Amino acid sequence: MYKYQEGIIAKFNGVSTKVNFDRVVSGRNLNTLRDIPDKEIVKLVYKLRSSTAEQIITIIGKKFKVTKNKIEEKIRKAVDLRLITRYKLEYNTNGFKRETDNIYMLDVNGKNFIEGEDLQKLEWDQKDNLSIKTHPSIHLKHIITNQLVMKYFEQSSAFYSYDIKPRLYFRNSLETEYIRPDVLVNFGNIEQQVHFIIYTFRRNQGWKEELLKITPYIERLYTNFKPTDKLKQEPILMFLCEDEGHIKEICAEIDKTKISLSYTVYTYDDLINMKSPENSIAIAIKEANGEFTLEYPELVALV
């Protein structure tokens, strides 16, 4: 589990200073980035919010059949042109001070580059990047969520789409409501898809309130479920928690609501330690005494 360090240092492009966002990319340079993988790299970095090179290489390589060396070259080019920016984070785990690999985020020129693409309104601001110094735990949360997606991506036969904070509408009585999970991941193809909706919780001051706020909406989504453009069938609900103790706390809070939900849980530790999926998917089982225990069944291929 990440233990967020006081006075954390954000390193932009290897330098512990503020990033300059005013570099202008000439039209001539942009013409070298017109093929699909280049633009897709910038779009993917925007969608993943905080991503590692390995995560970018995994998705782009599988989707466009591009070699690792070529993608690494394109990432370096995109950084040089300030389409994306890179930074590092220092953190403590198990009493040891560590530093993340390069983490990539959208830069101002990248925003201009992909503006008008088939993306919903770009919810990005320069302050998002600078927040890695003031709110580093948010960016570590993004990285861990993406790592969970990578586990399934590597196991699946087809990857369709990845949406951040989507509005998933559903009908409840005469009213239309929606939920906004942290991530909606679709595996499969246009005809047949498997949907994962993922909520990531940190053990901060407001996590219980956040959980209790969304729980009734999730229940109503599954009650009399009807297919929509974004959800062609019932999604698989996943919660990502800090550790096994946090999982049991979340299960206990949901149990108090008397709302019946079927969900799968992961822990940060599982993802940091890079355990294989079949050893890290946990199902919480409520015992007769009201306590929760965790079982780890073998992963069944979904796609």
BELTA-V191063 format. One record per helix or strand of 3 or more residues. SS is the DSSP state (alpha for helix, beta for strand). FROM is the first residue (numbers start at 1). TO is the last residue. If there is no record, write none. Layout:
ss->SS from->FROM to->TO
ss->SS from->FROM to->TO
This chain:
ss->beta from->10 to->12
ss->alpha from->27 to->33
ss->alpha from->36 to->48
ss->alpha from->53 to->64
ss->alpha from->68 to->80
ss->beta from->84 to->93
ss->beta from->96 to->99
ss->beta from->103 to->106
ss->alpha from->108 to->114
ss->alpha from->126 to->134
ss->alpha from->136 to->155
ss->beta from->159 to->164
ss->beta from->168 to->172
ss->beta from->175 to->179
ss->beta from->183 to->188
ss->beta from->193 to->200
ss->alpha from->207 to->222
ss->beta from->236 to->241
ss->alpha from->244 to->256
ss->beta from->264 to->267
ss->alpha from->268 to->272
ss->alpha from->277 to->280
ss->beta from->282 to->286
ss->beta from->292 to->295
